[in-house]
Each structure stands twice: as structure tokens, then as C-alpha cells.
Amino acid sequence: MIRSELIEKIAEENPHLYQRDVERIVNTIFDRIIDAMAQGDRVELRGFGAFSVKKRDARLGRNPRTGEAVQVDEKHVPFFKTGKLLRDRLNGK
Amino acid sequence: MTDKTLTRMDLADAVHQEVGLSRNESADLVESVLTHMSDALTNGESVKISSFGTFSIRDKAARVGRNPKTGEEVPITPRRVLSFRPSHLMKDRVADGNKR
């Protein structure tokens, strides 16, 4: 399923809404999640899962082609943990 | 970093402010987005949201695990797990936003 198919399904269920508003609604939800993580916040959606930010420490990396050592700075990366309900549903429980 | 935790309510509030629907209807729409995504994943489909990320299902084979406390061997049944791969846009925004 891609974004446009998700929008299509929501639009079908909500014939009283304009298609362009359904697009704005769906986009707002995903944008808000990214905005939160960009501020270092967590987004916890019980039953579905939780988005959070993990810190990766600075380390000495290596250029795999030249073998040269390179300094890799500390960075923050997005992380998703599946919720219990969805994990159980995936396994037919 | 503000270290807050957002919930469905905050997403519903964002929808309410953006589109002007009632808080109740906004909450229902947030729920149906999550439901449609969960249903697709449960059917074994991946969910690709451009500029957000991709949720995909992976099959894990059965293996022998060990209870770390007792050392006892326990069979781990085959299972399906969900993995999320963030988009470049999400990675960049999270990396930039959390820089000190």
C-alpha cells in the first residue's frame, strides 16, 4: 500500500470530505510525527507502535574502499518499535 | 530536546487545527489511518509512505533460544515481524533537528 492508496481508502469511507482535505489530513499526521521526532520527542501510538529517536555515539569509522580511518560524528536516528497488539495480529493471535 | 511524548490525541489535534474538523472526527480519522495501515500489514502487504518511510513484514525462521536466567533451551516458533525503514527526509530532519 502506498500513500495515495491510503488516501483513497480514507476518502471512500468519508464521502462528505473533499479529496484534497483527506490528502491534507493524511499528510498532517505523517508530518506531525516527523516534526515531533525532529524535536527529540517520542510518538506513542498504543497498539500500533512507537516512534522515537536514538542517539548513535561518535565513532572512528573506516572507508571500506580505501581502508582509511574517518571520524564519524555523533548523530540521532529515527527508530520504530512495533506495538504489542499489531505484533500479535501479524502472528494471527 | 523537549522530551515529550505525543499520542493519538496530539495527532488528532494537529488534524483539527489544519483542516478545522471537530476534535472527535479528527480523532476518528487518525484511528482509521492507523487501522488501514495495520490491516494492510496484517495481510502481508508493505506500507510505503513516500517521504516518511516504509513498513515491511519479514518472516523469521524457527530457532532454538535460551532462557538467559536458567540457561535452559527453548524452541522459538517461526514468526512475522514488522520492520520500519525511515525515508531520507525523515533521517535528515531527525539528524538536523537533534544536533547540538
N, CA and C atoms of all chains as a GROMACS GRO file, in nm:
protein
  579
    1MET      N    1   0.084  -0.119   0.000
    1MET     CA    2   0.000   0.000   0.000
    1MET      C    3   0.089   0.125   0.000
    2ILE      N    4   0.054   0.221  -0.083
    2ILE     CA    5   0.129   0.346  -0.084
    2ILE      C    6   0.040   0.461  -0.035
    3ARG      N    7   0.102   0.577  -0.014
    3ARG     CA    8   0.031   0.691   0.043
    3ARG      C    9  -0.102   0.721  -0.030
    4SER      N   10  -0.096   0.719  -0.164
    4SER     CA   11  -0.217   0.755  -0.240
    4SER      C   12  -0.330   0.652  -0.222
    5GLU      N   13  -0.293   0.525  -0.203
    5GLU     CA   14  -0.395   0.422  -0.179
    5GLU      C   15  -0.458   0.438  -0.041
    6LEU      N   16  -0.375   0.478   0.055
    6LEU     CA   17  -0.426   0.504   0.190
    6LEU      C   18  -0.525   0.621   0.185
    7ILE      N   19  -0.488   0.727   0.114
    7ILE     CA   20  -0.576   0.844   0.099
    7ILE      C   21  -0.707   0.803   0.032
    8GLU      N   22  -0.695   0.718  -0.070
    8GLU     CA   23  -0.813   0.669  -0.143
    8GLU      C   24  -0.909   0.596  -0.050
    9LYS      N   25  -0.855   0.508   0.035
    9LYS     CA   26  -0.940   0.431   0.128
    9LYS      C   27  -1.012   0.523   0.226
   10ILE      N   28  -0.939   0.620   0.279
   10ILE     CA   29  -1.000   0.712   0.376
   10ILE      C   30  -1.108   0.797   0.307
   11ALA      N   31  -1.080   0.837   0.182
   11ALA     CA   32  -1.176   0.919   0.107
   11ALA      C   33  -1.304   0.839   0.082
   12GLU      N   34  -1.291   0.711   0.048
   12GLU     CA   35  -1.409   0.626   0.024
   12GLU      C   36  -1.498   0.616   0.147
   13GLU      N   37  -1.432   0.608   0.265
   13GLU     CA   38  -1.510   0.594   0.388
   13GLU      C   39  -1.572   0.725   0.434
   14ASN      N   40  -1.522   0.836   0.376
   14ASN     CA   41  -1.569   0.968   0.420
   14ASN      C   42  -1.614   1.052   0.301
   15PRO      N   43  -1.726   1.010   0.238
   15PRO     CA   44  -1.771   1.078   0.116
   15PRO      C   45  -1.805   1.226   0.139
   16HIS      N   46  -1.826   1.265   0.265
   16HIS     CA   47  -1.859   1.406   0.293
   16HIS      C   48  -1.735   1.496   0.292
   17LEU      N   49  -1.615   1.436   0.283
   17LEU     CA   50  -1.493   1.519   0.282
   17LEU      C   51  -1.440   1.533   0.138
   18TYR      N   52  -1.386   1.653   0.110
   18TYR     CA   53  -1.320   1.672  -0.019
   18TYR      C   54  -1.193   1.588  -0.024
   19GLN      N   55  -1.163   1.536  -0.142
   19GLN     CA   56  -1.040   1.458  -0.161
   19GLN      C   57  -0.917   1.538  -0.114
   20ARG      N   58  -0.914   1.666  -0.147
   20ARG     CA   59  -0.794   1.745  -0.110
   20ARG      C   60  -0.782   1.760   0.042
   21ASP      N   61  -0.897   1.760   0.114
   21ASP     CA   62  -0.889   1.766   0.260
   21ASP      C   63  -0.840   1.633   0.317
   22VAL      N   64  -0.881   1.522   0.255
   22VAL     CA   65  -0.832   1.392   0.301
   22VAL      C   66  -0.680   1.387   0.283
   23GLU      N   67  -0.633   1.439   0.170
   23GLU     CA   68  -0.488   1.444   0.149
   23GLU      C   69  -0.420   1.526   0.258
   24ARG      N   70  -0.478   1.641   0.291
   24ARG     CA   71  -0.419   1.726   0.396
   24ARG      C   72  -0.420   1.654   0.532
   25ILE      N   73  -0.528   1.582   0.559
   25ILE     CA   74  -0.539   1.510   0.687
   25ILE      C   75  -0.428   1.405   0.699
   26VAL      N   76  -0.416   1.323   0.594
   26VAL     CA   77  -0.316   1.216   0.598
   26VAL      C   78  -0.175   1.275   0.604
   27ASN      N   79  -0.149   1.378   0.523
   27ASN     CA   80  -0.017   1.440   0.525
   27ASN      C   81   0.015   1.503   0.661
   28THR      N   82  -0.086   1.567   0.722
   28THR     CA   83  -0.067   1.630   0.853
   28THR      C   84  -0.022   1.528   0.957
   29ILE      N   85  -0.084   1.409   0.953
   29ILE     CA   86  -0.050   1.305   1.051
   29ILE      C   87   0.098   1.266   1.039
   30PHE      N   88   0.142   1.238   0.915
   30PHE     CA   89   0.282   1.195   0.898
   30PHE      C   90   0.379   1.310   0.924
   31ASP      N   91   0.342   1.431   0.882
   31ASP     CA   92   0.430   1.546   0.906
   31ASP      C   93   0.447   1.573   1.055
   32ARG      N   94   0.337   1.559   1.130
   32ARG     CA   95   0.341   1.587   1.274
   32ARG      C   96   0.434   1.488   1.344
   33ILE      N   97   0.434   1.362   1.297
   33ILE     CA   98   0.522   1.260   1.357
   33ILE      C   99   0.668   1.298   1.331
   34ILE      N  100   0.699   1.340   1.208
   34ILE     CA  101   0.837   1.378   1.178
   34ILE      C  102   0.877   1.502   1.257
   35ASP      N  103   0.788   1.602   1.263
   35ASP     CA  104   0.817   1.723   1.341
   35ASP      C  105   0.852   1.689   1.486
   36ALA      N  106   0.773   1.598   1.544
   36ALA     CA  107   0.795   1.560   1.684
   36ALA      C  108   0.934   1.499   1.700
   37MET      N  109   0.969   1.405   1.612
   37MET     CA  110   1.099   1.339   1.624
   37MET      C  111   1.213   1.437   1.598
   38ALA      N  112   1.191   1.535   1.509
   38ALA     CA  113   1.294   1.634   1.481
   38ALA      C  114   1.321   1.719   1.606
   39GLN      N  115   1.222   1.724   1.698
   39GLN     CA  116   1.243   1.796   1.824
   39GLN      C  117   1.290   1.703   1.934
   40GLY      N  118   1.314   1.578   1.900
   40GLY     CA  119   1.361   1.482   2.000
   40GLY      C  120   1.249   1.418   2.078
   41ASP      N  121   1.123   1.441   2.037
   41ASP     CA  122   1.009   1.383   2.109
   41ASP      C  123   0.979   1.242   2.059
   42ARG      N  124   0.902   1.171   2.140
   42ARG     CA  125   0.854   1.036   2.108
   42ARG      C  126   0.711   1.045   2.060
   43VAL      N  127   0.668   0.953   1.977
   43VAL     CA  128   0.526   0.946   1.939
   43VAL      C  129   0.479   0.805   1.969
   44GLU      N  130   0.388   0.793   2.067
   44GLU     CA  131   0.344   0.661   2.110
   44GLU      C  132   0.202   0.636   2.066
   45LEU      N  133   0.184   0.541   1.976
   45LEU     CA  134   0.051   0.508   1.925
   45LEU      C  135   0.017   0.368   1.970
   46ARG      N  136  -0.045   0.359   2.089
   46ARG     CA  137  -0.076   0.231   2.153
   46ARG      C  138  -0.141   0.133   2.057
   47GLY      N  139  -0.092   0.011   2.056
   47GLY     CA  140  -0.150  -0.092   1.971
   47GLY      C  141  -0.084  -0.096   1.834
   48PHE      N  142  -0.035   0.020   1.787
   48PHE     CA  143   0.031   0.026   1.657
   48PHE      C  144   0.183   0.022   1.675
   49GLY      N  145   0.235   0.118   1.749
   49GLY     CA  146   0.379   0.120   1.774
   49GLY      C  147   0.424   0.256   1.822
   50ALA      N  148   0.555   0.271   1.843
   50ALA     CA  149   0.608   0.397   1.894
   50ALA      C  150   0.728   0.441   1.812
   51PHE      N  151   0.729   0.569   1.775
   51PHE     CA  152   0.842   0.629   1.705
   51PHE      C  153   0.927   0.703   1.807
   52SER      N  154   1.059   0.680   1.802
   52SER     CA  155   1.145   0.753   1.894
   52SER      C  156   1.277   0.784   1.826
   53VAL      N  157   1.362   0.858   1.896
   53VAL     CA  158   1.491   0.899   1.841
   53VAL      C  159   1.601   0.832   1.921
   54LYS      N  160   1.693   0.768   1.853
   54LYS     CA  161   1.806   0.707   1.924
   54LYS      C  162   1.934   0.779   1.890
   55LYS      N  163   2.021   0.791   1.992
   55LYS     CA  164   2.148   0.858   1.971
   55LYS      C  165   2.255   0.755   1.933
   56ARG      N  166   2.328   0.785   1.826
   56ARG     CA  167   2.442   0.700   1.790
   56ARG      C  168   2.569   0.778   1.827
   57ASP      N  169   2.651   0.718   1.912
   57ASP     CA  170   2.774   0.786   1.956
   57ASP      C  171   2.871   0.810   1.840
   58ALA      N  172   2.956   0.910   1.857
   58ALA     CA  173   3.063   0.934   1.761
   58ALA      C  174   3.154   0.812   1.760
   59ARG      N  175   3.209   0.779   1.646
   59ARG     CA  176   3.297   0.662   1.640
   59ARG      C  177   3.400   0.684   1.530
   60LEU      N  178   3.500   0.598   1.532
   60LEU     CA  179   3.601   0.601   1.427
   60LEU      C  180   3.558   0.499   1.322
   61GLY      N  181   3.518   0.547   1.206
   61GLY     CA  182   3.476   0.456   1.100
   61GLY      C  183   3.589   0.432   1.004
   62ARG      N  184   3.559   0.357   0.900
   62ARG     CA  185   3.663   0.328   0.803
   62ARG      C  186   3.603   0.335   0.663
   63ASN      N  187   3.670   0.398   0.573
   63ASN     CA  188   3.626   0.398   0.434
   63ASN      C  189   3.652   0.259   0.379
   64PRO      N  190   3.544   0.186   0.345
   64PRO     CA  191   3.562   0.046   0.307
   64PRO      C  192   3.646   0.030   0.180
   65ARG      N  193   3.651   0.133   0.097
   65ARG     CA  194   3.726   0.120  -0.028
   65ARG      C  195   3.876   0.143  -0.005
   66THR      N  196   3.908   0.245   0.074
   66THR     CA  197   4.049   0.280   0.089
   66THR      C  198   4.108   0.229   0.220
   67GLY      N  199   4.019   0.188   0.315
   67GLY     CA  200   4.070   0.143   0.444
   67GLY      C  201   4.110   0.257   0.536
   68GLU      N  202   4.090   0.379   0.488
   68GLU     CA  203   4.127   0.499   0.561
   68GLU      C  204   4.034   0.522   0.681
   69ALA      N  205   4.086   0.558   0.796
   69ALA     CA  206   4.004   0.585   0.913
   69ALA      C  207   3.939   0.722   0.900
   70VAL      N  208   3.808   0.728   0.930
   70VAL     CA  209   3.739   0.857   0.927
   70VAL      C  210   3.659   0.877   1.055
   71GLN      N  211   3.658   0.999   1.103
   71GLN     CA  212   3.583   1.032   1.223
   71GLN      C  213   3.434   1.043   1.186
   72VAL      N  214   3.347   0.964   1.252
   72VAL     CA  215   3.203   0.977   1.229
   72VAL      C  216   3.144   1.046   1.351
   73ASP      N  217   3.077   1.159   1.330
   73ASP     CA  218   3.021   1.236   1.441
   73ASP      C  219   2.902   1.166   1.506
   74GLU      N  220   2.873   1.207   1.628
   74GLU     CA  221   2.752   1.162   1.697
   74GLU      C  222   2.631   1.200   1.612
   75LYS      N  223   2.531   1.112   1.604
   75LYS     CA  224   2.410   1.152   1.532
   75LYS      C  225   2.286   1.088   1.592
   76HIS      N  226   2.171   1.140   1.552
   76HIS     CA  227   2.043   1.089   1.601
   76HIS      C  228   1.968   1.026   1.486
   77VAL      N  229   1.910   0.909   1.512
   77VAL     CA  230   1.839   0.837   1.407
   77VAL      C  231   1.697   0.800   1.453
   78PRO      N  232   1.602   0.794   1.356
   78PRO     CA  233   1.465   0.755   1.389
   78PRO      C  234   1.458   0.606   1.420
   79PHE      N  235   1.367   0.569   1.510
   79PHE     CA  236   1.350   0.429   1.547
   79PHE      C  237   1.202   0.400   1.566
   80PHE      N  238   1.158   0.282   1.520
   80PHE     CA  239   1.018   0.242   1.538
   80PHE      C  240   1.011   0.108   1.608
   81LYS      N  241   0.928   0.100   1.711
   81LYS     CA  242   0.907  -0.028   1.779
   81LYS      C  243   0.761  -0.066   1.761
   82THR      N  244   0.738  -0.186   1.709
   82THR     CA  245   0.601  -0.233   1.684
   82THR      C  246   0.526  -0.251   1.816
   83GLY      N  247   0.400  -0.209   1.818
   83GLY     CA  248   0.316  -0.226   1.937
   83GLY      C  249   0.276  -0.371   1.956
   84LYS      N  250   0.239  -0.404   2.080
   84LYS     CA  251   0.208  -0.543   2.113
   84LYS      C  252   0.089  -0.596   2.033
   85LEU      N  253  -0.016  -0.516   2.022
   85LEU     CA  254  -0.136  -0.560   1.954
   85LEU      C  255  -0.108  -0.592   1.808
   86LEU      N  256  -0.035  -0.503   1.740
   86LEU     CA  257  -0.004  -0.525   1.598
   86LEU      C  258   0.089  -0.646   1.582
   87ARG      N  259   0.188  -0.658   1.674
   87ARG     CA  260   0.280  -0.773   1.668
   87ARG      C  261   0.201  -0.904   1.680
   88ASP      N  262   0.104  -0.906   1.771
   88ASP     CA  263   0.022  -1.026   1.788
   88ASP      C  264  -0.065  -1.050   1.664
   89ARG      N  265  -0.121  -0.943   1.608
   89ARG     CA  266  -0.207  -0.959   1.490
   89ARG      C  267  -0.127  -1.015   1.372
   90LEU      N  268  -0.002  -0.971   1.357
   90LEU     CA  269   0.082  -1.019   1.248
   90LEU      C  270   0.102  -1.169   1.257
   91ASN      N  271   0.094  -1.220   1.380
   91ASN     CA  272   0.115  -1.363   1.401
   91ASN      C  273  -0.016  -1.438   1.426
   92GLY      N  274  -0.124  -1.378   1.381
   92GLY     CA  275  -0.252  -1.445   1.384
   92GLY      C  276  -0.312  -1.467   1.522
   93LYS      N  277  -0.269  -1.387   1.622
   93LYS     CA  278  -0.326  -1.404   1.757
   93LYS      C  279  -0.444  -1.310   1.778
   94MET      N  280   1.619   1.946   2.290
   94MET     CA  281   1.522   1.838   2.306
   94MET      C  282   1.419   1.870   2.413
   95THR      N  283   1.293   1.842   2.382
   95THR     CA  284   1.189   1.872   2.481
   95THR      C  285   1.144   1.746   2.555
   96ASP      N  286   1.181   1.627   2.501
   96ASP     CA  287   1.149   1.501   2.569
   96ASP      C  288   1.002   1.480   2.602
   97LYS      N  289   0.916   1.518   2.511
   97LYS     CA  290   0.774   1.497   2.532
   97LYS      C  291   0.734   1.366   2.464
   98THR      N  292   0.618   1.314   2.502
   98THR     CA  293   0.561   1.200   2.429
   98THR      C  294   0.428   1.242   2.369
   99LEU      N  295   0.419   1.232   2.238
   99LEU     CA  296   0.294   1.263   2.170
   99LEU      C  297   0.210   1.136   2.161
  100THR      N  298   0.078   1.156   2.156
  100THR     CA  299  -0.014   1.042   2.144
  100THR      C  300  -0.110   1.069   2.029
  101ARG      N  301  -0.204   0.975   2.012
  101ARG     CA  302  -0.312   0.992   1.913
  101ARG      C  303  -0.379   1.128   1.928
  102MET      N  304  -0.396   1.171   2.054
  102MET     CA  305  -0.464   1.298   2.080
  102MET      C  306  -0.392   1.416   2.017
  103ASP      N  307  -0.260   1.414   2.023
  103ASP     CA  308  -0.183   1.524   1.963
  103ASP      C  309  -0.195   1.523   1.810
  104LEU      N  310  -0.200   1.403   1.752
  104LEU     CA  311  -0.216   1.394   1.606
  104LEU      C  312  -0.356   1.442   1.567
  105ALA      N  313  -0.456   1.403   1.647
  105ALA     CA  314  -0.594   1.446   1.620
  105ALA      C  315  -0.602   1.599   1.630
  106ASP      N  316  -0.532   1.654   1.728
  106ASP     CA  317  -0.530   1.799   1.747
  106ASP      C  318  -0.469   1.870   1.626
  107ALA      N  319  -0.362   1.812   1.571
  107ALA     CA  320  -0.297   1.870   1.454
  107ALA      C  321  -0.393   1.868   1.335
  108VAL      N  322  -0.469   1.758   1.320
  108VAL     CA  323  -0.568   1.748   1.211
  108VAL      C  324  -0.679   1.852   1.232
  109HIS      N  325  -0.725   1.861   1.356
  109HIS     CA  326  -0.829   1.959   1.392
  109HIS      C  327  -0.786   2.101   1.354
  110GLN      N  328  -0.661   2.134   1.385
  110GLN     CA  329  -0.612   2.270   1.357
  110GLN      C  330  -0.587   2.293   1.208
  111GLU      N  331  -0.543   2.189   1.139
  111GLU     CA  332  -0.508   2.203   0.997
  111GLU      C  333  -0.634   2.209   0.910
  112VAL      N  334  -0.732   2.124   0.940
  112VAL     CA  335  -0.846   2.111   0.849
  112VAL      C  336  -0.975   2.170   0.909
  113GLY      N  337  -0.974   2.192   1.041
  113GLY     CA  338  -1.091   2.253   1.103
  113GLY      C  339  -1.207   2.158   1.129
  114LEU      N  340  -1.181   2.026   1.123
  114LEU     CA  341  -1.285   1.930   1.160
  114LEU      C  342  -1.294   1.926   1.312
  115SER      N  343  -1.405   1.872   1.364
  115SER     CA  344  -1.420   1.862   1.509
  115SER      C  345  -1.310   1.772   1.565
  116ARG      N  346  -1.284   1.786   1.696
  116ARG     CA  347  -1.182   1.701   1.759
  116ARG      C  348  -1.219   1.554   1.750
  117ASN      N  349  -1.350   1.527   1.766
  117ASN     CA  350  -1.397   1.388   1.759
  117ASN      C  351  -1.373   1.327   1.622
  118GLU      N  352  -1.412   1.400   1.518
  118GLU     CA  353  -1.396   1.347   1.383
  118GLU      C  354  -1.247   1.335   1.350
  119SER      N  355  -1.167   1.431   1.394
  119SER     CA  356  -1.023   1.426   1.371
  119SER      C  357  -0.964   1.301   1.434
  120ALA      N  358  -1.009   1.270   1.557
  120ALA     CA  359  -0.959   1.151   1.627
  120ALA      C  360  -0.998   1.024   1.551
  121ASP      N  361  -1.121   1.022   1.498
  121ASP     CA  362  -1.166   0.905   1.420
  121ASP      C  363  -1.080   0.887   1.295
  122LEU      N  364  -1.043   0.997   1.231
  122LEU     CA  365  -0.963   0.988   1.109
  122LEU      C  366  -0.822   0.938   1.139
  123VAL      N  367  -0.763   0.984   1.249
  123VAL     CA  368  -0.631   0.934   1.290
  123VAL      C  369  -0.640   0.783   1.311
  124GLU      N  370  -0.747   0.741   1.380
  124GLU     CA  371  -0.765   0.598   1.407
  124GLU      C  372  -0.780   0.520   1.277
  125SER      N  373  -0.855   0.573   1.180
  125SER     CA  374  -0.874   0.492   1.059
  125SER      C  375  -0.747   0.487   0.975
  126VAL      N  376  -0.663   0.590   0.980
  126VAL     CA  377  -0.533   0.581   0.912
  126VAL      C  378  -0.452   0.465   0.971
  127LEU      N  379  -0.446   0.458   1.105
  127LEU     CA  380  -0.369   0.352   1.170
  127LEU      C  381  -0.430   0.214   1.142
  128THR      N  382  -0.564   0.208   1.140
  128THR     CA  383  -0.631   0.081   1.113
  128THR      C  384  -0.601   0.031   0.972
  129HIS      N  385  -0.610   0.120   0.873
  129HIS     CA  386  -0.582   0.078   0.735
  129HIS      C  387  -0.438   0.032   0.719
  130MET      N  388  -0.346   0.100   0.786
  130MET     CA  389  -0.206   0.058   0.778
  130MET      C  390  -0.189  -0.079   0.844
  131SER      N  391  -0.247  -0.098   0.963
  131SER     CA  392  -0.236  -0.225   1.034
  131SER      C  393  -0.298  -0.338   0.952
  132ASP      N  394  -0.414  -0.311   0.889
  132ASP     CA  395  -0.481  -0.415   0.810
  132ASP      C  396  -0.395  -0.459   0.693
  133ALA      N  397  -0.336  -0.361   0.622
  133ALA     CA  398  -0.251  -0.394   0.507
  133ALA      C  399  -0.133  -0.480   0.553
  134LEU      N  400  -0.071  -0.440   0.664
  134LEU     CA  401   0.045  -0.515   0.716
  134LEU      C  402   0.005  -0.655   0.759
  135THR      N  403  -0.111  -0.666   0.823
  135THR     CA  404  -0.160  -0.796   0.868
  135THR      C  405  -0.185  -0.888   0.748
  136ASN      N  406  -0.225  -0.829   0.634
  136ASN     CA  407  -0.242  -0.908   0.511
  136ASN      C  408  -0.111  -0.939   0.442
  137GLY      N  409  -0.001  -0.898   0.503
  137GLY     CA  410   0.131  -0.928   0.448
  137GLY      C  411   0.180  -0.826   0.346
  138GLU      N  412   0.104  -0.717   0.329
  138GLU     CA  413   0.145  -0.610   0.236
  138GLU      C  414   0.245  -0.518   0.305
  139SER      N  415   0.336  -0.455   0.228
  139SER     CA  416   0.416  -0.350   0.290
  139SER      C  417   0.342  -0.217   0.273
  140VAL      N  418   0.374  -0.122   0.358
  140VAL     CA  419   0.312   0.010   0.351
  140VAL      C  420   0.423   0.111   0.325
  141LYS      N  421   0.418   0.173   0.207
  141LYS     CA  422   0.522   0.269   0.166
  141LYS      C  423   0.465   0.408   0.166
  142ILE      N  424   0.510   0.490   0.258
  142ILE     CA  425   0.463   0.628   0.263
  142ILE      C  426   0.579   0.717   0.217
  143SER      N  427   0.566   0.771   0.098
  143SER     CA  428   0.676   0.849   0.041
  143SER      C  429   0.712   0.964   0.134
  144SER      N  430   0.839   0.994   0.143
  144SER     CA  431   0.899   1.096   0.230
  144SER      C  432   0.870   1.075   0.380
  145PHE      N  433   0.816   0.957   0.416
  145PHE     CA  434   0.803   0.921   0.558
  145PHE      C  435   0.886   0.795   0.585
  146GLY      N  436   0.845   0.686   0.521
  146GLY     CA  437   0.920   0.562   0.540
  146GLY      C  438   0.842   0.441   0.493
  147THR      N  439   0.903   0.325   0.503
  147THR     CA  440   0.840   0.200   0.458
  147THR      C  441   0.831   0.101   0.573
  148PHE      N  442   0.709   0.048   0.592
  148PHE     CA  443   0.688  -0.059   0.688
  148PHE      C  444   0.682  -0.188   0.608
  149SER      N  445   0.763  -0.288   0.646
  149SER     CA  446   0.754  -0.415   0.574
  149SER      C  447   0.757  -0.532   0.670
  150ILE      N  448   0.706  -0.644   0.620
  150ILE     CA  449   0.692  -0.764   0.703
  150ILE      C  450   0.805  -0.860   0.668
  151ARG      N  451   0.870  -0.913   0.769
  151ARG     CA  452   0.974  -1.013   0.745
  151ARG      C  453   0.939  -1.143   0.816
  152ASP      N  454   0.965  -1.255   0.748
  152ASP     CA  455   0.941  -1.384   0.811
  152ASP      C  456   1.067  -1.430   0.881
  153LYS      N  457   1.053  -1.469   1.008
  153LYS     CA  458   1.167  -1.520   1.084
  153LYS      C  459   1.151  -1.671   1.099
  154ALA      N  460   1.258  -1.742   1.072
  154ALA     CA  461   1.254  -1.888   1.083
  154ALA      C  462   1.255  -1.931   1.230
  155ALA      N  463   1.214  -2.054   1.254
  155ALA     CA  464   1.218  -2.109   1.390
  155ALA      C  465   1.364  -2.124   1.432
  156ARG      N  466   1.394  -2.106   1.559
  156ARG     CA  467   1.530  -2.127   1.606
  156ARG      C  468   1.526  -2.169   1.753
  157VAL      N  469   1.640  -2.214   1.800
  157VAL     CA  470   1.646  -2.254   1.940
  157VAL      C  471   1.699  -2.137   2.022
  158GLY      N  472   1.620  -2.092   2.117
  158GLY     CA  473   1.662  -1.983   2.203
  158GLY      C  474   1.707  -2.039   2.337
  159ARG      N  475   1.745  -1.950   2.426
  159ARG     CA  476   1.790  -1.994   2.556
  159ARG      C  477   1.736  -1.897   2.661
  160ASN      N  478   1.684  -1.951   2.766
  160ASN     CA  479   1.643  -1.865   2.877
  160ASN      C  480   1.771  -1.813   2.943
  161PRO      N  481   1.795  -1.682   2.937
  161PRO     CA  482   1.923  -1.629   2.984
  161PRO      C  483   1.942  -1.648   3.135
  162LYS      N  484   1.832  -1.662   3.206
  162LYS     CA  485   1.843  -1.678   3.351
  162LYS      C  486   1.879  -1.822   3.389
  163THR      N  487   1.812  -1.919   3.326
  163THR     CA  488   1.833  -2.058   3.365
  163THR      C  489   1.926  -2.135   3.271
  164GLY      N  490   1.952  -2.076   3.151
  164GLY     CA  491   2.037  -2.146   3.054
  164GLY      C  492   1.964  -2.254   2.978
  165GLU      N  493   1.838  -2.272   3.011
  165GLU     CA  494   1.753  -2.376   2.951
  165GLU      C  495   1.723  -2.344   2.804
  166GLU      N  496   1.727  -2.445   2.718
  166GLU     CA  497   1.694  -2.425   2.577
  166GLU      C  498   1.544  -2.420   2.558
  167VAL      N  499   1.498  -2.322   2.481
  167VAL     CA  500   1.354  -2.313   2.449
  167VAL      C  501   1.336  -2.293   2.299
  168PRO      N  502   1.243  -2.369   2.238
  168PRO     CA  503   1.220  -2.350   2.095
  168PRO      C  504   1.151  -2.216   2.071
  169ILE      N  505   1.196  -2.141   1.970
  169ILE     CA  506   1.129  -2.017   1.930
  169ILE      C  507   1.059  -2.046   1.798
  170THR      N  508   0.927  -2.030   1.799
  170THR     CA  509   0.846  -2.064   1.681
  170THR      C  510   0.872  -1.963   1.569
  171PRO      N  511   0.848  -2.002   1.441
  171PRO     CA  512   0.862  -1.906   1.332
  171PRO      C  513   0.762  -1.793   1.351
  172ARG      N  514   0.800  -1.671   1.315
  172ARG     CA  515   0.707  -1.558   1.335
  172ARG      C  516   0.728  -1.450   1.231
  173ARG      N  517   0.628  -1.365   1.220
  173ARG     CA  518   0.639  -1.250   1.131
  173ARG      C  519   0.669  -1.125   1.213
  174VAL      N  520   0.766  -1.048   1.168
  174VAL     CA  521   0.797  -0.924   1.238
  174VAL      C  522   0.786  -0.807   1.142
  175LEU      N  523   0.762  -0.691   1.200
  175LEU     CA  524   0.747  -0.569   1.122
  175LEU      C  525   0.876  -0.489   1.130
  176SER      N  526   0.926  -0.443   1.015
  176SER     CA  527   1.041  -0.354   1.025
  176SER      C  528   1.007  -0.222   0.957
  177PHE      N  529   1.062  -0.115   1.010
  177PHE     CA  530   1.037   0.018   0.957
  177PHE      C  531   1.168   0.077   0.906
  178ARG      N  532   1.166   0.123   0.780
  178ARG     CA  533   1.284   0.186   0.723
  178ARG      C  534   1.249   0.333   0.697
  179PRO      N  535   1.310   0.426   0.774
  179PRO     CA  536   1.276   0.566   0.757
  179PRO      C  537   1.323   0.620   0.622
  180SER      N  538   1.251   0.717   0.568
  180SER     CA  539   1.291   0.782   0.443
  180SER      C  540   1.414   0.869   0.468
  181HIS      N  541   1.480   0.910   0.358
  181HIS     CA  542   1.593   1.002   0.372
  181HIS      C  543   1.550   1.132   0.436
  182LEU      N  544   1.430   1.179   0.396
  182LEU     CA  545   1.380   1.304   0.452
  182LEU      C  546   1.366   1.293   0.604
  183MET      N  547   1.308   1.182   0.652
  183MET     CA  548   1.291   1.165   0.796
  183MET      C  549   1.428   1.158   0.866
  184LYS      N  550   1.520   1.082   0.808
  184LYS     CA  551   1.654   1.069   0.869
  184LYS      C  552   1.723   1.203   0.878
  185ASP      N  553   1.716   1.280   0.767
  185ASP     CA  554   1.781   1.411   0.765
  185ASP      C  555   1.718   1.506   0.866
  186ARG      N  556   1.584   1.507   0.871
  186ARG     CA  557   1.518   1.600   0.963
  186ARG      C  558   1.544   1.563   1.108
  187VAL      N  559   1.550   1.433   1.138
  187VAL     CA  560   1.576   1.389   1.276
  187VAL      C  561   1.723   1.420   1.313
  188ALA      N  562   1.815   1.396   1.218
  188ALA     CA  563   1.957   1.423   1.245
  188ALA      C  564   1.979   1.574   1.264
  189ASP      N  565   1.923   1.655   1.175
  189ASP     CA  566   1.943   1.801   1.183
  189ASP      C  567   1.878   1.860   1.307
  190GLY      N  568   1.754   1.815   1.336
  190GLY     CA  569   1.678   1.872   1.447
  190GLY      C  570   1.741   1.842   1.582
  191ASN      N  571   1.815   1.732   1.592
  191ASN     CA  572   1.869   1.692   1.723
  191ASN      C  573   2.017   1.725   1.740
  192LYS      N  574   2.072   1.798   1.642
  192LYS     CA  575   2.212   1.839   1.650
  192LYS      C  576   2.231   1.940   1.763
  193ARG      N  577   2.341   1.929   1.835
  193ARG     CA  578   2.364   2.026   1.941
  193ARG      C  579   2.450   2.142   1.894
   0.00000   0.00000   0.00000
